[in-house]
Amino acid sequence: MDLSKPETLLNVLVFIVPGFVWNSTINALVPRKADSWDLSILRFFTLSFINYAICVWLIYLLATHPFFVGHPFHSATAWFAILFVSPAVLGTIVGLNSQNNFFRGILQQLGINTINPIPEAWDYIFSKTPERWILVKLIDGTAIAGLFNSDSFASSESDKRDIYISRVYNI
C-alpha cells in the first residue's frame, strides 16, 4: 500500500476513519480488550459501513440534490458530518448503552443471556467510579487504604495493572 498516492489516502479516509472514530469513542467510554491489528481493521470497515448505511439518505442527497451540488461548502460540511460527527455520535450512544447495560437489560428480560463486553472485573468495578473506600493488598503483604474517587485512576491495561488513589489513609 503506497500511502503517498491520493487514492490510498482517500480510501483510508472513506473506509477506515469513520469506523476508527466510532471505535475510539466507544473505547473512551467502556474499557475493552485490545484486538490484533487485522481484527481492528475489520472492525473499522464494519463500523464504517454501518455508519454509511445509517447516513445513506444524506449521501443520496449529496449526490443528487441541486442544493448540495451547487454549494461545495455545504457539501463538504455534510461529508464532515458523515465521516466524523456521525461516527462519534453513534460511538457515544453505543458506549453509553454499554456503560448502563440498557440493551443488555432488555435482552435479559426476554430471556437472552449476553456476554458483558467489559473484559475483566477490575475494569468493570473501576469504570463505575463513584466514590468508594478501597483496601489494596500489595504483593509484599502491605495493605493500603484509601478513597477511590473521580480524582483517582485505575489502568485498564491487563498486563500493566496500576492504581492511583487520590486519598490514602493509615489503617
C-alpha positions in Angstrom: 0.0 0.0 0.0 1.5 3.3 -1.2 0.4 6.0 1.3 1.8 8.7 -1.0 -1.0 8.2 -3.5 -4.0 10.4 -3.1 -6.4 7.4 -3.9 -4.9 5.4 -1.0 -5.4 8.3 1.5 -8.9 8.8 0.2 -9.7 5.1 0.6 -8.4 5.2 4.2 -10.4 8.3 4.9 -13.6 6.8 3.4 -13.4 3.2 4.6 -11.4 3.3 7.8 -11.7 6.7 9.5 -15.4 6.6 10.4 -15.0 3.2 11.9 -11.9 4.3 13.8 -13.8 7.3 15.2 -16.7 5.2 16.2 -14.5 2.5 17.8 -12.3 5.1 19.6 -15.4 6.8 21.0 -16.6 3.5 22.4 -13.2 2.7 23.9 -13.1 6.1 25.6 -16.4 5.2 27.4 -16.0 1.5 28.0 -12.8 -0.4 28.7 -12.3 -3.2 26.1 -9.6 -5.7 25.3 -7.1 -4.7 22.8 -7.5 -6.6 19.5 -5.0 -7.6 16.9 -4.4 -5.1 14.1 -6.2 -7.2 11.4 -9.3 -7.6 13.6 -9.2 -3.9 14.4 -9.1 -3.0 10.7 -12.1 -5.4 10.1 -14.0 -3.7 12.9 -13.2 -0.2 11.4 -14.5 -1.4 8.0 -17.7 -2.9 9.5 -18.4 0.2 11.6 -17.8 2.5 8.7 -20.2 0.6 6.5 -22.9 0.6 9.3 -22.3 4.4 9.5 -22.8 4.7 5.7 -26.0 2.6 5.9 -27.4 4.9 8.5 -26.3 8.0 6.6 -27.4 6.7 3.1 -30.2 9.2 2.9 -27.7 12.1 3.3 -25.2 10.6 0.9 -28.1 10.3 -1.7 -29.0 13.9 -1.2 -25.3 14.9 -1.6 -25.1 13.1 -4.9 -28.5 14.2 -6.3 -29.9 17.3 -4.7 -29.1 20.6 -6.6 -28.6 22.5 -3.3 -25.5 20.3 -2.4 -24.3 20.1 -6.0 -24.3 23.9 -6.3 -22.9 24.7 -2.8 -19.5 23.0 -2.2 -19.2 24.4 1.4 -22.4 22.8 2.5 -21.5 19.6 0.7 -18.1 19.5 2.5 -19.8 20.2 5.8 -22.2 17.3 5.2 -19.3 15.0 4.3 -17.5 16.1 7.5 -20.7 15.2 9.5 -20.8 11.7 7.8 -17.1 11.0 8.2 -16.6 12.3 11.8 -19.6 13.6 13.6 -22.0 10.7 12.9 -19.5 8.0 14.0 -18.7 10.0 17.2 -22.4 10.3 18.0 -23.0 6.6 17.2 -20.0 5.6 19.3 -21.2 7.7 22.2 -24.7 6.0 22.0 -23.1 2.5 21.9 -20.6 3.4 24.7 -23.3 4.8 27.0 -25.5 1.9 26.3 -22.6 -0.5 27.3 -22.0 1.5 30.4 -25.6 1.4 31.5 -26.4 -2.1 30.2 -29.7 -0.7 28.8 -29.9 -3.1 25.7 -28.4 -6.0 27.7 -31.2 -5.5 30.3 -33.9 -5.7 27.6 -32.4 -8.9 26.2 -32.2 -10.4 29.7 -35.9 -9.6 30.2 -36.5 -11.6 27.0 -34.5 -14.5 28.4 -31.5 -13.9 26.2 -28.2 -14.1 28.1 -25.4 -11.9 26.7 -21.7 -11.6 27.3 -20.5 -8.5 29.1 -18.2 -6.5 26.8 -16.0 -5.3 29.7 -13.1 -7.7 29.7 -12.4 -8.1 33.5 -13.9 -7.5 36.9 -11.1 -4.9 37.6 -12.2 -2.9 34.6 -15.9 -3.2 35.4 -15.6 -2.1 39.0 -13.3 0.8 38.3 -15.3 2.0 35.3 -18.2 2.7 37.6 -16.1 5.3 39.5 -18.4 6.5 42.3 -16.6 7.4 45.5 -15.7 4.2 47.4 -13.4 3.1 50.1 -10.8 0.6 49.0 -8.3 -1.6 50.6 -5.4 -2.6 48.4 -3.1 -5.5 49.4 0.3 -5.4 47.8 2.4 -8.5 46.8 4.6 -8.0 49.8 1.6 -8.1 52.1 1.4 -4.3 52.8 -2.2 -3.0 53.0 -3.1 0.5 51.8 -6.5 2.0 52.4 -7.9 5.0 50.6 -10.7 6.8 48.9 -11.1 6.0 45.2 -13.0 8.9 43.6 -13.0 10.9 40.4 -9.5 12.2 41.2 -8.2 8.6 41.3 -7.3 6.3 38.5 -7.1 2.6 37.7 -5.5 1.4 34.5 -7.4 -0.9 32.1 -4.2 -2.4 30.6 -4.4 -6.1 31.6 -0.7 -6.7 31.7 0.1 -3.4 33.5 -2.3 -3.1 36.4 -1.7 0.1 38.4 -3.8 2.3 40.5 -3.7 5.8 41.8 -5.6 6.5 45.0 -6.2 10.2 45.5 -6.5 10.0 49.3 -4.5 7.4 51.2 -5.1 6.7 54.9 -3.4 4.7 57.6 -5.3 1.7 58.8 
